[in-house]
Amino acid sequence: RGARGVGVALGPGARLARSRVERVRGAVAVYLDSASSLDESIVGGSDSIGVLVAGPNVHLNGGRIEGSGAFGLFVQERGTIRRGGPVVIRDNAGYPAYLSIAALARLAADSVSQD
């Protein structure tokens, strides 16, 4: 809590599950590189981007992204979501998410799983 810079940077193949990342100042709260995984976690109060998907084949399964100062979820051009589940994104200062249609389909396959 209360970190400056990147809150959590997950390198290739790393996993963070059932955790909280809060109040990151001046940078991304959670950075996901290739084949990393963020499962059922809460990311809240970053004054920048909440979750940045920078690498391919990322797993983003459930959880919440709340109160970011910019985008809640940002999927870079080379970033892809290989497996995903519904993620609640709310109360951000900017748009909830910046991502491709393919990434959206992985996170919310139907209207029932969209919040």
N, C-alpha and C positions, 0 to 999 in steps of 0.2 A: 504494500500500500504506500501511496505517496512517493513513488519513484520519479526520477527525472531521466529523460532519455527514453530508450525503448524499455518498456516494462518487462516483456518476455519475448525473447527471440528463439524460436524453435528451428533448429537446423534440420538437415535432411534426415527423415525417419523418426524425429523426436515426437513425443506425445505429452500433452497436458490434459488431464481429465479431472472433472469435478473440483475445479479450483476457482478462485476469485482473483481478478487482476483489476485494481481500482486506483483512481487518482494519479494516473501517469501524466506528467507535465512536459510539454515541449516536444513530444514525439509520439510515435505509434504505441498503443498499449500492447498489442500482440502481433508479432511478425511471424508469418508461416512460410517456411521455405519448402522445397520439394519433398513430397511424401510425408510431411509432418501432419499431426492430428491434434485438433482441439475438440474435446468431447465434453458435453454437458457442463460447460463452464460459464461463469458470469464475468463479463468485461464491462466495467462501468466507470464513468467520470473522466475519461481521457480528454485532454483539451485539444487533441488532434484526431487522427483516425483511430477507431476502436480496434478493428482487426484488419490487417493487411495481408492478403494472399499474394505472395510474390513468386512462388514456385509452382511447378506442375504437380498434379496428382495429390493434392491436399485433401484431407478428410476433415470436414467440419460438420459435426454431429450434435444437433440440439444446442441448448444453452440460450443465453441472452447477451445482447450488446446494447447498453443503455447509456444515455447522457454524453455521447461523444461531442467534441467541439466541431468536428467536421463530419465526414461520412462515418456511419457506424461500421460498415463493411466495404472494403475496397479491394476488388480483384484486379490485379495488374494484367496487362495484355498477355504476358507469358504465364500468368497464374491460371491454374485450372482446378476445379473441384472434382475429384474423382468419385468421392462418396460423400453424401451429405444427408442431413435430416433437418427438419424445421428449426429455424433459428429465429427467435423473437428479436427484432431490432426496433427500438423506440426511444423517444425523447432526445434525439440528436439535434444539434444546432444546424447541421447541413442535411443533405439528402440521406435517407436511411442506407442506401447502398448504391455502389457503382459496380456493375458486373454484367457479363454477357448473358444472353438468353439461355445458353447451355448451362451456365453456372446456376442461374435461377431455377431451371428445371431440376437440378440435382438437390437443391435445398427445399423446394416447395413443388413437388411433382403434380399436385392438384390443388384446387381452390380450398379444399377442406384443411390442408396443412398450412395455409397462409393465414397469418394473424392480421 
